[in-house]
Amino acid sequence: MGKIAFVFAGQGAQYPGMGQELAQCSPAAAQVFQQLDALRPGTSQQCFSGTEAELKETRNTQPCMFAVELAAAAALEEKGLRADLAAGFSLGEIGALTYTGAVDLETGFHLVCCRGELMQQAAEAQPTAMAAVLKLENAAVEALCAQFPETYPVNYNCPGQVSVACAKEQLAPFSAAVKAAGGRALPLKVAGGFHSPFMASAAQGFAQVLADCQVGQPKLPLYSNKTGAVYDGDPKELLAQQIVSPVRWETIVRNMIAAGADTFIELGPGKTLCGLIQKTDPSVKTYPLSTPEDLARIREEVAGC
């Protein structure tokens, strides 16, 4: 077997009830929820019982997703399974940062709570939207974005899929242009135009939050959304710039595979990242982890127990 990569899910994968079954079957996962409830009362309740509308609010989405992801990581560690390298999609990068030991659980949770609040405020300051563009090459999407004001390619997800952030009034005409070019634009379940200039105020605010936090170097290879490569230099600078920079997910996946990863475990709700990874390289193995059944399968097929 090659190396095992843990990948931490991003915003949009949330759903009501996420993490509850893992907390019920894993004492280690339950303990993570208890620790985070002490820091932000009601976090586990939002994950387990919150409505779809409540969980869509960025100030709730980000801490709740973080909680589910770190609970999943704890459930795996409880079974003796750890990663050789790690990455996270957008907010998932904070979960990955925490998992790799660059920050402790309390600091990571503080960062993600502040990040969610700042991005919520930036999203509320102007009406924005995001859409995933399918069936077009990256260059074609970039060319279409250039034809519309305040429209930016922001997430390079996998071959033939780029997410775009735009002013809300641009979404319909942009989607029509995508269709005319032979592609398809699917609106995303997010509250704002993330990883774009729309988030400038959030990036500035987050840089100030980071300045007051102790952030060390990851203890295993951690891949940056901004560069697509292993963290190099000041983690704080990369994390602040990430909010206004495109997510280079396809590059991250290819670089992890080049580094020897052949097994990817997605921590958090859903299996979006598994799908993107399979579209990038179908030869690797991918495993979602959000249910006890997922955990049992990973134990059997990856951990061999």
Backbone hydrogen bonds in HBPLUS format (Angstrom, degrees):
<---DONOR---> <-ACCEPTOR-->    atom                        ^
c    i                          cat <-CA-CA->   ^        H-A-AA   ^      H-
h    n   atom  resd res      DA  || num        DHA   H-A  angle D-A-AA Bond
n    s   type  num  typ     dist DA aas  dist angle  dist       angle   num
A0003-LYS N   A0260-GLY O   2.91 MM 257  5.52 166.7  1.92 134.3 135.6     1
A0262-ASP N   A0003-LYS O   3.14 MM 259  5.97 156.1  2.20 148.9 148.7     2
A0084-ASP N   A0004-ILE O   2.78 MM  80  5.34 172.9  1.79 152.8 155.3     3
A0005-ALA N   A0263-THR O   2.80 MM 258  6.15 170.0  1.81 168.0 171.5     4
A0265-ILE N   A0005-ALA O   2.86 MM 260  6.27 162.6  1.89 166.2 172.1     5
A0006-PHE N   A0085-LEU O   3.09 MM  79  6.59 154.7  2.16 155.4 158.5     6
A0087-ALA N   A0006-PHE O   3.07 MM  81  6.59 146.0  2.19 157.3 165.3     7
A0007-VAL N   A0265-ILE O   2.91 MM 258  6.10 167.7  1.93 151.9 153.1     8
A0267-LEU N   A0007-VAL O   2.82 MM 260  6.10 159.1  1.87 155.2 162.4     9
A0008-PHE N   A0087-ALA O   2.92 MM  79  6.38 150.5  2.01 137.7 147.0    10
A0089-PHE N   A0008-PHE O   2.92 MM  81  6.23 161.7  1.95 174.9 169.9    11
A0009-ALA N   A0267-LEU O   3.09 MM 258  6.14 171.6  2.09 167.4 166.2    12
A0018-MET N   A0015-TYR O   3.21 MM   3  5.82 150.6  2.30 143.2 142.4    13
A0017-GLY N   A0047-CYS O   2.89 MM  30  5.67 133.8  2.11 146.8 155.0    14
A0020-GLN N   A0017-GLY O   3.26 MM   3  5.84 164.8  2.29 132.2 136.3    15
A0023-ALA N   A0019-GLY O   3.02 MM   4  6.22 157.4  2.07 151.2 157.4    16
A0024-GLN N   A0020-GLN O   3.03 MM   4  6.31 140.2  2.20 143.2 154.4    17
A0025-CYS N   A0021-GLU O   3.08 MM   4  6.30 136.7  2.27 141.5 152.1    18
A0025-CYS N   A0022-LEU O   3.20 MM   3  5.23 130.2  2.46  94.6 107.3    19
A0026-SER N   A0022-LEU O   2.87 MM   4  5.79 138.0  2.05 151.5 160.8    20
A0030-ALA N   A0026-SER O   2.99 MM   4  6.26 161.9  2.02 154.2 159.5    21
A0031-GLN N   A0027-PRO O   2.95 MM   4  6.14 147.9  2.05 143.3 151.5    22
A0032-VAL N   A0028-ALA O   3.22 MM   4  6.55 148.1  2.33 142.3 149.5    23
A0033-PHE N   A0029-ALA O   3.24 MM   4  6.66 160.9  2.28 152.0 155.8    24
A0034-GLN N   A0030-ALA O   3.01 MM   4  6.31 153.6  2.09 146.0 153.8    25
A0035-GLN N   A0031-GLN O   2.89 MM   4  6.15 157.1  1.95 151.3 156.8    26
A0036-LEU N   A0032-VAL O   3.00 MM   4  6.26 160.0  2.04 153.5 158.5    27
A0037-ASP N   A0033-PHE O   2.85 MM   4  5.98 146.7  1.96 145.6 155.2    28
A0038-ALA N   A0034-GLN O   3.18 MM   4  6.40 142.8  2.33 139.9 148.3    29
A0039-LEU N   A0036-LEU O   3.09 MM   3  5.03 132.4  2.33  93.9 106.8    30
A0040-ARG N   A0036-LEU O   2.81 MM   4  6.00 153.4  1.88 151.8 159.7    31
A0043-THR N   A0040-ARG O   3.23 MM   3  6.06 141.2  2.39 152.5 153.5    32
A0046-GLN N   A0042-GLY O   2.92 MM   4  6.15 151.4  2.00 149.3 156.2    33
A0047-CYS N   A0043-THR O   3.06 MM   4  6.40 158.2  2.10 150.9 156.8    34
A0048-PHE N   A0044-SER O   2.87 MM   4  6.05 166.5  1.89 155.3 158.6    35
A0049-SER N   A0045-GLN O   2.75 MM   4  5.51 156.7  1.80 145.9 152.8    36
A0050-GLY N   A0046-GLN O   2.87 MM   4  4.22 138.5  2.04 114.5 120.8    37
A0055-LEU N   A0051-THR O   2.97 MM   4  6.20 161.1  2.00 152.9 157.7    38
A0056-LYS N   A0052-GLU O   3.00 MM   4  6.11 127.3  2.29 138.3 151.8    39
A0056-LYS N   A0053-ALA O   3.28 MM   3  5.12 136.1  2.49  91.0 102.9    40
A0057-GLU N   A0054-GLU O   3.32 MM   3  5.66 149.0  2.42 103.4 111.4    41
A0060-ASN N   A0057-GLU O   2.74 MM   3  5.40 149.4  1.83 122.0 131.9    42
A0061-THR N   A0057-GLU O   2.74 MM   4  5.86 164.5  1.76 151.0 156.5    43
A0062-GLN N   A0058-THR O   3.21 MM   4  5.99 176.6  2.21 145.9 146.3    44
A0064-CYS N   A0060-ASN O   3.10 MM   4  6.09 160.0  2.14 156.0 162.3    45
A0065-MET N   A0061-THR O   2.79 MM   4  5.89 163.7  1.82 157.9 162.5    46
A0066-PHE N   A0062-GLN O   3.03 MM   4  6.12 165.2  2.05 149.5 154.0    47
A0067-ALA N   A0063-PRO O   2.99 MM   4  6.15 156.4  2.05 142.1 148.1    48
A0068-VAL N   A0064-CYS O   3.07 MM   4  6.38 162.7  2.10 152.8 156.0    49
A0069-GLU N   A0065-MET O   2.91 MM   4  6.12 162.8  1.94 156.2 161.3    50
A0070-LEU N   A0066-PHE O   2.93 MM   4  6.11 169.8  1.94 159.1 160.9    51
A0071-ALA N   A0067-ALA O   2.97 MM   4  6.02 146.8  2.08 142.6 152.4    52
A0072-ALA N   A0068-VAL O   2.96 MM   4  6.16 152.1  2.03 143.5 150.7    53
A0073-ALA N   A0069-GLU O   2.98 MM   4  6.30 154.6  2.04 145.5 152.6    54
A0074-ALA N   A0070-LEU O   2.96 MM   4  6.13 151.5  2.05 138.7 146.2    55
A0075-ALA N   A0071-ALA O   2.93 MM   4  6.22 148.2  2.03 144.7 153.5    56
A0076-LEU N   A0072-ALA O   3.07 MM   4  6.39 150.3  2.16 146.9 154.1    57
A0077-GLU N   A0073-ALA O   2.95 MM   4  6.22 161.3  1.99 148.9 154.3    58
A0078-GLU N   A0074-ALA O   2.87 MM   4  6.00 148.2  1.98 143.8 152.5    59
A0079-LYS N   A0076-LEU O   2.91 MM   3  5.14 135.1  2.12 100.7 113.7    60
A0081-LEU N   A0076-LEU O   2.98 MM   5  5.26 168.3  2.00 137.8 135.3    61
A0080-GLY N   A0077-GLU O   2.90 MM   3  4.84 160.7  1.94 104.5 109.4    62
A0086-ALA N   A0221-PRO O   2.94 MM 135  6.36 158.0  1.99 160.8 168.0    63
A0223-TYR N   A0086-ALA O   3.06 MM 137  6.53 154.0  2.13 153.1 160.5    64
A0092-GLY N   A0089-PHE O   2.90 MM   3  4.74 155.7  1.96 127.2 119.7    65
A0093-GLU N   A0090-SER O   2.89 MM   3  5.63 164.0  1.92 122.6 127.7    66
A0094-ILE N   A0091-LEU O   3.00 MM   3  5.72 149.5  2.10 118.6 125.4    67
A0096-ALA N   A0092-GLY O   2.91 MM   4  6.23 157.5  1.96 150.1 156.5    68
A0097-LEU N   A0093-GLU O   2.83 MM   4  5.95 150.1  1.92 137.8 146.4    69
A0098-THR N   A0094-ILE O   2.99 MM   4  6.19 152.7  2.06 143.6 150.1    70
A0099-TYR N   A0095-GLY O   2.87 MM   4  6.14 161.3  1.91 149.1 154.7    71
A0100-THR N   A0096-ALA O   2.95 MM   4  6.11 154.0  2.02 148.9 154.8    72
A0102-ALA N   A0097-LEU O   3.17 MM   5  5.64 145.1  2.30 172.5 166.1    73
A0101-GLY N   A0098-THR O   3.05 MM   3  5.28 161.0  2.09 109.0 114.3    74
A0219-LYS N   A0100-THR O   2.77 MM 119  5.41 170.2  1.78 151.0 154.4    75
A0216-GLY N   A0102-ALA O   2.81 MM 114  4.55 168.6  1.83 145.5 141.7    76
A0108-GLY N   A0104-ASP O   2.89 MM   4  6.08 168.1  1.90 161.4 165.3    77
A0109-PHE N   A0105-LEU O   2.96 MM   4  6.09 156.9  2.02 147.5 153.5    78
A0110-HIS N   A0106-GLU O   2.96 MM   4  6.16 154.0  2.03 143.1 150.7    79
A0111-LEU N   A0107-THR O   2.88 MM   4  6.13 159.6  1.92 153.3 158.6    80
A0112-VAL N   A0108-GLY O   3.01 MM   4  6.26 160.2  2.05 146.8 151.8    81
A0113-CYS N   A0109-PHE O   2.93 MM   4  6.08 154.1  2.00 147.9 154.9    82
A0114-CYS N   A0110-HIS O   3.03 MM   4  6.20 165.3  2.05 151.2 154.9    83
A0115-ARG N   A0111-LEU O   2.84 MM   4  5.97 160.5  1.88 149.8 156.2    84
A0116-GLY N   A0112-VAL O   2.95 MM   4  5.99 160.2  1.99 141.3 146.2    85
A0117-GLU N   A0113-CYS O   3.10 MM   4  6.30 159.0  2.15 145.9 151.2    86
A0118-LEU N   A0114-CYS O   2.93 MM   4  6.11 166.6  1.95 155.5 159.1    87
A0119-MET N   A0115-ARG O   2.93 MM   4  6.06 159.3  1.98 150.4 156.2    88
A0120-GLN N   A0116-GLY O   2.93 MM   4  6.01 147.5  2.04 140.9 150.1    89
A0121-GLN N   A0117-GLU O   2.99 MM   4  6.24 159.2  2.03 148.4 153.5    90
A0122-ALA N   A0118-LEU O   3.02 MM   4  6.26 156.6  2.07 143.5 149.9    91
A0123-ALA N   A0119-MET O   2.90 MM   4  6.03 152.2  1.98 141.7 149.5    92
A0124-GLU N   A0120-GLN O   2.93 MM   4  6.16 149.8  2.02 148.0 156.1    93
A0125-ALA N   A0121-GLN O   3.14 MM   4  6.28 127.2  2.43 138.3 151.0    94
A0125-ALA N   A0122-ALA O   3.27 MM   3  5.18 139.5  2.45  93.0 104.1    95
A0168-LYS N   A0127-PRO O   2.99 MM  41  5.42 171.8  1.99 127.7 126.1    96
A0129-ALA N   A0166-CYS O   2.92 MM  37  5.56 151.2  2.00 159.3 165.5    97
A0166-CYS N   A0129-ALA O   2.97 MM  37  5.56 159.5  2.01 155.0 157.8    98
A0188-LEU N   A0130-MET O   2.98 MM  58  5.58 159.9  2.02 139.5 137.0    99
A0131-ALA N   A0164-VAL O   2.96 MM  33  5.38 150.2  2.05 147.4 156.7   100
A0164-VAL N   A0131-ALA O   2.74 MM  33  5.38 160.8  1.78 158.6 164.4   101
A0132-ALA N   A0186-LEU O   2.79 MM  54  5.11 157.3  1.84 146.2 145.0   102
A0186-LEU N   A0132-ALA O   2.88 MM  54  5.11 163.4  1.91 142.6 147.0   103
A0133-VAL N   A0162-VAL O   2.75 MM  29  5.28 169.4  1.76 145.0 148.0   104
A0162-VAL N   A0133-VAL O   3.09 MM  29  5.28 154.2  2.16 144.5 150.7   105
A0134-LEU N   A0184-ARG O   2.77 MM  50  5.14 166.0  1.79 155.7 160.2   106
A0184-ARG N   A0134-LEU O   3.13 MM  50  5.14 147.3  2.24 135.8 139.7   107
A0135-LYS N   A0160-GLY O   3.00 MM  25  4.93 127.9  2.28 144.3 143.5   108
A0140-ALA N   A0137-GLU O   3.04 MM   3  5.27 121.7  2.39 101.8 116.5   109
A0141-VAL N   A0137-GLU O   3.11 MM   4  6.50 155.4  2.17 155.8 162.6   110
A0142-GLU N   A0138-ASN O   2.92 MM   4  6.21 163.2  1.95 156.6 161.6   111
A0143-ALA N   A0139-ALA O   2.94 MM   4  6.12 152.1  2.02 142.3 149.7   112
A0144-LEU N   A0140-ALA O   3.01 MM   4  6.27 152.8  2.09 143.7 150.6   113
A0145-CYS N   A0141-VAL O   2.91 MM   4  6.18 161.8  1.95 154.3 159.2   114
A0146-ALA N   A0142-GLU O   3.11 MM   4  6.31 149.6  2.20 142.2 149.9   115
A0147-GLN N   A0144-LEU O   3.00 MM   3  5.33 150.2  2.09 107.2 116.4   116
A0148-PHE N   A0145-CYS O   3.06 MM   3  5.53 165.6  2.08 116.4 121.0   117
A0167-ALA N   A0150-GLU O   3.05 MM  17  5.83 136.2  2.25 151.2 162.8   118
A0152-TYR N   A0165-ALA O   2.77 MM  13  5.30 167.1  1.79 162.3 166.9   119
A0165-ALA N   A0152-TYR O   2.87 MM  13  5.30 155.9  1.93 155.5 160.7   120
A0154-VAL N   A0163-SER O   2.79 MM   9  5.71 168.9  1.80 153.8 157.4   121
A0247-VAL N   A0154-VAL O   2.67 MM  93  6.22 144.6  1.79 156.2 162.2   122
A0155-ASN N   A0163-SER O   3.28 MM   8  4.80 164.6  2.30 125.4 126.7   123
A0163-SER N   A0155-ASN O   2.82 MM   8  4.80 160.3  1.86 139.8 145.2   124
A0156-TYR N   A0247-VAL O   2.87 MM  91  6.03 162.8  1.90 166.7 170.1   125
A0250-GLU N   A0156-TYR O   2.96 MM  94  6.10 161.6  2.00 160.4 159.8   126
A0157-ASN N   A0161-GLN O   3.13 MM   4  5.68 131.4  2.38 143.7 156.9   127
A0161-GLN N   A0158-CYS O   3.05 MM   3  5.44 144.2  2.18 148.0 139.6   128
A0170-GLN N   A0167-ALA O   2.81 MM   3  5.43 155.0  1.87 121.7 130.2   129
A0171-LEU N   A0168-LYS O   3.21 MM   3  5.54 157.6  2.26 109.2 115.5   130
A0174-PHE N   A0170-GLN O   2.89 MM   4  5.83 156.1  1.94 152.8 160.7   131
A0175-SER N   A0171-LEU O   2.84 MM   4  5.92 160.0  1.88 148.9 154.7   132
A0176-ALA N   A0172-ALA O   3.02 MM   4  6.24 152.9  2.10 148.8 156.0   133
A0177-ALA N   A0173-PRO O   3.02 MM   4  6.27 149.2  2.12 141.5 149.5   134
A0178-VAL N   A0174-PHE O   2.91 MM   4  6.25 150.7  2.00 149.9 158.5   135
A0179-LYS N   A0175-SER O   3.00 MM   4  6.26 160.2  2.04 147.7 152.3   136
A0180-ALA N   A0176-ALA O   2.97 MM   4  6.21 156.5  2.02 145.2 151.6   137
A0181-ALA N   A0177-ALA O   3.04 MM   4  6.24 135.0  2.25 137.9 149.3   138
A0181-ALA N   A0178-VAL O   3.08 MM   3  5.10 129.1  2.35  95.1 109.0   139
A0183-GLY N   A0178-VAL O   2.87 MM   5  5.14 157.9  1.92 151.4 144.3   140
A0182-GLY N   A0179-LYS O   3.02 MM   3  5.15 160.9  2.05 107.0 112.6   141
A0199-MET N   A0196-SER O   3.02 MM   3  5.84 169.4  2.03 126.8 130.0   142
A0200-ALA N   A0197-PRO O   3.18 MM   3  5.35 155.0  2.25 120.2 117.2   143
A0202-ALA N   A0199-MET O   3.07 MM   3  5.21 117.1  2.49 100.5 116.0   144
A0203-ALA N   A0199-MET O   2.98 MM   4  6.28 157.3  2.03 158.6 165.4   145
A0204-GLN N   A0200-ALA O   3.05 MM   4  6.31 158.6  2.09 150.7 156.0   146
A0205-GLY N   A0201-SER O   2.97 MM   4  6.16 160.9  2.00 146.2 151.6   147
A0206-PHE N   A0202-ALA O   2.81 MM   4  5.94 155.0  1.87 148.3 155.6   148
A0207-ALA N   A0203-ALA O   3.00 MM   4  6.14 148.1  2.10 142.5 150.3   149
A0208-GLN N   A0204-GLN O   3.35 MM   4  6.67 147.7  2.46 140.7 148.0   150
A0209-VAL N   A0205-GLY O   3.09 MM   4  6.48 149.6  2.18 143.2 151.8   151
A0210-LEU N   A0206-PHE O   2.85 MM   4  6.08 165.0  1.87 154.7 158.2   152
A0211-ALA N   A0207-ALA O   3.04 MM   4  6.19 144.2  2.18 137.9 147.1   153
A0212-ASP N   A0209-VAL O   3.15 MM   3  5.62 145.7  2.27 108.8 117.7   154
A0213-CYS N   A0210-LEU O   2.97 MM   3  5.11 165.7  2.00 112.3 116.3   155
A0231-TYR N   A0222-LEU O   2.74 MM   9  5.84 155.1  1.81 175.9 175.3   156
A0224-SER N   A0229-ALA O   2.83 MM   5  5.68 168.1  1.84 158.6 155.3   157
A0228-GLY N   A0224-SER O   2.74 MM   4  5.23 148.0  1.84 141.8 152.0   158
A0248-ARG N   A0225-ASN O   3.03 MM  23  5.44 164.8  2.05 140.4 144.9   159
A0238-LEU N   A0234-ASP O   3.38 MM   4  6.76 162.1  2.41 152.8 157.2   160
A0239-LEU N   A0235-PRO O   2.94 MM   4  6.15 158.9  1.99 154.0 159.7   161
A0240-ALA N   A0236-LYS O   3.02 MM   4  6.21 157.5  2.08 148.9 154.2   162
A0241-GLN N   A0237-GLU O   3.03 MM   4  6.13 167.6  2.05 151.3 155.0   163
A0242-GLN N   A0238-LEU O   2.94 MM   4  5.94 136.2  2.14 138.5 150.1   164
A0244-VAL N   A0241-GLN O   3.13 MM   3  5.72 144.4  2.26 115.1 123.5   165
A0245-SER N   A0242-GLN O   3.21 MM   3  4.95 163.0  2.24 101.1 106.2   166
A0252-ILE N   A0248-ARG O   2.96 MM   4  6.24 155.5  2.02 150.2 157.8   167
A0253-VAL N   A0249-TRP O   2.92 MM   4  6.22 166.9  1.94 162.3 163.7   168
A0254-ARG N   A0250-GLU O   3.02 MM   4  6.24 166.5  2.04 150.3 154.0   169
A0255-ASN N   A0251-THR O   2.89 MM   4  6.05 156.2  1.95 149.9 156.9   170
A0256-MET N   A0252-ILE O   2.86 MM   4  6.11 151.0  1.94 152.5 160.8   171
A0257-ILE N   A0253-VAL O   2.98 MM   4  6.22 159.5  2.03 151.9 157.2   172
A0258-ALA N   A0254-ARG O   2.95 MM   4  6.15 157.2  2.00 144.1 150.7   173
A0259-ALA N   A0255-ASN O   3.02 MM   4  6.18 132.8  2.25 133.7 145.7   174
A0261-ALA N   A0256-MET O   3.00 MM   5  5.58 162.6  2.04 146.8 141.9   175
A0260-GLY N   A0257-ILE O   2.92 MM   3  5.14 160.7  1.96 109.0 114.7   176
A0285-LYS N   A0262-ASP O   2.95 MM  23  6.17 173.6  1.95 153.6 151.6   177
A0264-PHE N   A0285-LYS O   2.83 MM  21  6.18 164.2  1.85 155.2 159.9   178
A0287-TYR N   A0264-PHE O   2.83 MM  23  6.25 145.4  1.94 157.8 168.0   179
A0266-GLU N   A0287-TYR O   2.80 MM  21  6.13 157.5  1.85 150.7 158.5   180
A0289-LEU N   A0266-GLU O   2.89 MM  23  5.83 124.0  2.20 163.3 165.4   181
A0275-GLY N   A0271-LYS O   3.20 MM   4  6.53 155.4  2.26 148.2 153.8   182
A0276-LEU N   A0272-THR O   3.09 MM   4  6.48 157.5  2.14 150.4 156.4   183
A0277-ILE N   A0273-LEU O   2.86 MM   4  6.05 160.3  1.90 153.8 159.0   184
A0278-GLN N   A0274-CYS O   2.96 MM   4  6.14 161.1  1.99 150.1 155.0   185
A0279-LYS N   A0275-GLY O   3.06 MM   4  6.27 151.3  2.14 145.7 153.2   186
A0280-THR N   A0276-LEU O   3.06 MM   4  6.28 134.1  2.28 136.9 149.1   187
A0280-THR N   A0277-ILE O   3.09 MM   3  5.02 128.0  2.37  93.5 107.7   188
A0281-ASP N   A0277-ILE O   2.89 MM   4  6.18 157.8  1.94 155.5 161.0   189
A0284-VAL N   A0281-ASP O   3.41 MM   3  6.30 170.7  2.42 125.4 126.6   190
A0295-LEU N   A0291-THR O   3.09 MM   4  6.44 157.5  2.15 148.8 154.8   191
A0296-ALA N   A0292-PRO O   2.91 MM   4  6.18 156.0  1.96 148.7 154.6   192
A0297-ARG N   A0293-GLU O   3.03 MM   4  6.25 157.7  2.08 146.7 152.4   193
A0298-ILE N   A0294-ASP O   2.99 MM   4  6.26 159.7  2.03 153.1 158.4   194
A0299-ARG N   A0295-LEU O   2.96 MM   4  6.16 158.5  2.00 148.4 154.6   195
A0300-GLU N   A0296-ALA O   3.07 MM   4  6.28 155.8  2.13 145.5 151.4   196
A0301-GLU N   A0297-ARG O   2.85 MM   4  5.97 173.9  1.85 158.0 159.9   197
A0302-VAL N   A0298-ILE O   2.82 MM   4  5.15 152.9  1.90 135.4 143.3   198
A0303-ALA N   A0298-ILE O   3.09 MM   5  6.53 158.6  2.13 151.0 157.4   199
A0304-GLY N   A0299-ARG O   2.80 MM   5  5.94 107.3  2.33 135.3 155.0   200
A0305-CYS N   A0299-ARG O   2.86 MM   6  5.55 172.6  1.87 139.5 141.9   201
